Amino acid sequence: MAKTIKISDVHYQMLIDVGKCWRMKPDELVGELIKEAYSSKRKKK
């Protein structure tokens, strides 16, 4: 299920640039970053 979020133009451009380096689409990159942050947060507890 796709949801929309609002981010600034600068942050969106940063996301595009990182996605180009990692060869990922922006939505895939956001999902991957969220998974990593969530899993590392759960490990710390």
FIKOLZA-1660 file (N, C-alpha, C; in steps of 0.1 Angstrom, whole numbers, plus 5000, padded with zeros to 4 digits):
% residues 45
   i   px   py   pz ch aa at
   1 5008 4988 5000  A  M  N
   1 5000 5000 5000  A  M CA
   1 5009 5012 5000  A  M  C
   2 5007 5021 4990  A  A  N
   2 5016 5033 4989  A  A CA
   2 5010 5044 4997  A  A  C
   3 5018 5051 5004  A  K  N
   3 5014 5063 5011  A  K CA
   3 5023 5074 5007  A  K  C
   4 5019 5087 5008  A  T  N
   4 5027 5098 5004  A  T CA
   4 5032 5105 5017  A  T  C
   5 5044 5110 5016  A  I  N
   5 5050 5118 5027  A  I CA
   5 5055 5131 5021  A  I  C
   6 5055 5142 5029  A  K  N
   6 5060 5155 5024  A  K CA
   6 5074 5157 5029  A  K  C
   7 5084 5159 5019  A  I  N
   7 5097 5163 5023  A  I CA
   7 5101 5175 5015  A  I  C
   8 5111 5182 5019  A  S  N
   8 5116 5194 5012  A  S CA
   8 5122 5190 4999  A  S  C
   9 5123 5200 4990  A  D  N
   9 5129 5198 4977  A  D CA
   9 5144 5194 4979  A  D  C
  10 5151 5200 4989  A  V  N
  10 5165 5197 4991  A  V CA
  10 5166 5182 4995  A  V  C
  11 5158 5178 5004  A  H  N
  11 5159 5164 5009  A  H CA
  11 5155 5154 4998  A  H  C
  12 5146 5158 4989  A  Y  N
  12 5142 5149 4978  A  Y CA
  12 5154 5148 4968  A  Y  C
  13 5161 5159 4966  A  Q  N
  13 5172 5158 4957  A  Q CA
  13 5183 5150 4963  A  Q  C
  14 5185 5151 4976  A  M  N
  14 5195 5142 4983  A  M CA
  14 5191 5128 4981  A  M  C
  15 5179 5125 4982  A  L  N
  15 5174 5111 4981  A  L CA
  15 5176 5106 4967  A  L  C
  16 5174 5114 4957  A  I  N
  16 5177 5111 4943  A  I CA
  16 5191 5108 4941  A  I  C
  17 5200 5117 4946  A  D  N
  17 5214 5115 4944  A  D CA
  17 5220 5102 4951  A  D  C
  18 5215 5099 4963  A  V  N
  18 5219 5087 4970  A  V CA
  18 5214 5075 4962  A  V  C
  19 5201 5076 4957  A  G  N
  19 5195 5065 4950  A  G CA
  19 5203 5062 4937  A  G  C
  20 5209 5072 4931  A  K  N
  20 5217 5070 4918  A  K CA
  20 5230 5063 4922  A  K  C
  21 5236 5066 4933  A  C  N
  21 5248 5059 4937  A  C CA
  21 5245 5045 4940  A  C  C
  22 5234 5042 4947  A  W  N
  22 5231 5028 4951  A  W CA
  22 5222 5021 4941  A  W  C
  23 5219 5028 4930  A  R  N
  23 5211 5022 4919  A  R CA
  23 5198 5017 4924  A  R  C
  24 5191 5026 4931  A  M  N
  24 5178 5023 4937  A  M CA
  24 5168 5034 4934  A  M  C
  25 5155 5031 4932  A  K  N
  25 5145 5041 4931  A  K CA
  25 5143 5047 4944  A  K  C
  26 5138 5060 4944  A  P  N
  26 5136 5067 4957  A  P CA
  26 5127 5060 4967  A  P  C
  27 5116 5054 4962  A  D  N
  27 5107 5047 4971  A  D CA
  27 5113 5034 4977  A  D  C
  28 5121 5027 4969  A  E  N
  28 5128 5015 4974  A  E CA
  28 5138 5019 4984  A  E  C
  29 5145 5030 4981  A  L  N
  29 5156 5035 4990  A  L CA
  29 5150 5039 5004  A  L  C
  30 5139 5046 5004  A  V  N
  30 5132 5050 5016  A  V CA
  30 5128 5038 5024  A  V  C
  31 5122 5028 5017  A  G  N
  31 5118 5016 5024  A  G CA
  31 5130 5009 5030  A  G  C
  32 5141 5008 5023  A  E  N
  32 5153 5001 5028  A  E CA
  32 5159 5009 5040  A  E  C
  33 5159 5022 5040  A  L  N
  33 5164 5030 5051  A  L CA
  33 5156 5029 5063  A  L  C
  34 5143 5028 5061  A  I  N
  34 5133 5026 5073  A  I CA
  34 5136 5012 5079  A  I  C
  35 5137 5002 5071  A  K  N
  35 5139 4989 5076  A  K CA
  35 5152 4988 5084  A  K  C
  36 5163 4994 5079  A  E  N
  36 5176 4995 5086  A  E CA
  36 5175 5002 5099  A  E  C
  37 5168 5013 5099  A  A  N
  37 5166 5021 5112  A  A CA
  37 5158 5013 5122  A  A  C
  38 5148 5007 5117  A  Y  N
  38 5139 4999 5126  A  Y CA
  38 5146 4987 5132  A  Y  C
  39 5154 4980 5124  A  S  N
  39 5161 4968 5129  A  S CA
  39 5172 4972 5138  A  S  C
  40 5179 4983 5136  A  S  N
  40 5190 4987 5145  A  S CA
  40 5184 4992 5158  A  S  C
  41 5172 4998 5158  A  K  N
  41 5166 5003 5170  A  K CA
  41 5162 4992 5178  A  K  C
  42 5156 4981 5172  A  R  N
  42 5152 4970 5180  A  R CA
  42 5163 4962 5186  A  R  C
  43 5175 4962 5180  A  K  N
  43 5187 4955 5185  A  K CA
  43 5192 4962 5197  A  K  C
  44 5191 4975 5198  A  K  N
  44 5196 4982 5209  A  K CA
  44 5189 4980 5222  A  K  C
  45 5177 4976 5222  A  K  N
  45 5169 4974 5234  A  K CA
  45 5173 4961 5241  A  K  C
% end
